[in-house]
Amino acid sequence: MKKITRLKSVFYISYFLFVISILNCQAQIEVDGVTPGIKVTNANIAGQFSGIEVGIKASNSFIGRAVEGMDNSGSGASYGVRGISTNGTGVSGESNQGAGVYGESDTYRGVWGHSSNNFGVVGTSGSGAGGYFRSDSLAVELKGHLNLQSLTNSHDWRFEINSSDGYLLLFYNNVFKGSFNNSTGNYTSISDQRFKNGISTISNSILNDILSLRPVSYKMVDQEENQRSYGLIAQEVREILPELIEENILEEEKILSISYTELIPILIKGMQEQQRQIDNLTTMIQDQMAAITYIREKLNRKNDHPAH
């Protein structure tokens, strides 16, 4: 008997949705002046619709939006779309060309998603934006870690805030790489000896290589302002210090970049070589000055006591 009643309920709901869609082409379900507009609680199988365990499922094959949530109350605690999940996804959206999840707010939150063990908001798109968020004050607010994953392989970058000192930490594939200072914003890369192996002192002379580098001023090709920047040319540096050059593949084209941070130890090595040269020259000059002083004093004594 319960199964028949459930089937009747599904039939009436489906018929209601069909009638509404015929009368109103812009929205499948639209509720105005009710708090909330639509609220569906999914408790396991009890909240099934068409055999799928979702609270609300809407699909749109025309130009428009499958689900649209808007709040015009002006309250600081109102939401356009709010999703909460204990183990699953709070809000999930998928699109072939547009935005998987779109949220817009003037004062508070366009989209709010919360999950205890999974994802608060998930948005996927074939050629558009997985998620689009617009706000006059704060477009996106994250409470927790920010994780960036590659679509094609296992590359994974994560940002998280250190709870003890507030530093912004950077991880690659769960390996700590560096941090941003919470006072100055300066980035410091990891340099702890415990994370390094194969350590060796730069023993060969590097000063001539440094002198061969060509410092330049330049403007970027896509730059509109007239302000010039200073740096080096990667192709030139590669001929002198190839270890400083990194190759990035962008759209099947190799783009060269310079690790200016790794240039610092080389400059320090060059300064040390130069300082040793200065010290040697200083010692040589001191020895020569001592010899000149000795000869001068000897000449003075000879002039003071001329031979008879």
C-alpha positions, 0 to 999 in steps of 0.5 A: 500500500505504501509503495502504491501511495509513493508511486501516486505521489511521484506521478502527481509531482511529475504531472505538476512539473509538466503542467508548470513547464507548459504554462511557464517556459522560463522556470520549471518551478518558481515560488515567490514570497515563501521562505524558503522558496524550495526546500527539499530534505533528502533522507536516504531512499525516502527522498528519492526522485525518479530513482536518484537519491537527490533532493532536487534534480533539474535539467535544461536542454534549452538556453537558460538555467536548470536551477536559479536561486535569488534572494532580494531580502537584503539580509546579511544572512540570506543566500541565493543557493545554500547547500549542506551535506554531511558526507556528499556535496553541498551544491553540485552543478554541471554545464557543457559550455556555461558555468557549472555553478553561478552565484551572484550577491550584492552583500552576502553569499551568492552560493553557499556550500558546506560538507563535513567530509566531501565538497561544499560546492562542485562545478564542472563545465566542458568549455566554460567556467566550472564556477562563476562567482560575482559580488560587489565586495567578496566574490569567493570566500573559502574556509579551509584549504585551497586545492588545485588539481591537474585535469590530466595527471596527478599534479596537485597544489594546495594552499592552507593557513597554518593555525599556529602562526597564520602563515600561508603554506604551499604544498605540492603533492602533499610535500611542503614547499614554502610559505607566505609571511603573514606580516609582510607577504614575503614568500620563503621557499623551503631550505631546511637541510633535512629536506635536501641531499647531495649537498656540495659547495660551489667550488668552480669559479663563477665570477666570469659567468656573472660578468658575461650576463647582460642586464637589460630593461624591457617592456612586455609584449602585451604591456600597455603602460610605459613603465619598464622592467629590469631583468635578464633574457632567458635565451642568453642566460641558458648559454651561460648558466643553463641550470637557472632556466626552466621550460614550461609547455604552454599549448605545445610551445616551450616557454623559458623562464628564469629562476632569479631565486637560484641566481642569488647563491651564484651572485654570493659566490661571485661576491666571495670570489671578488672579495678574495681578489680584493683581499689579495690586492689589499695584502699586495698593496700593503706589502708594497707600501711597507717596502716603499716606506722602508726604502724611503726611510733608508734614503732619508737616513742616507740624506741625513748622514751623507758620506764624507 
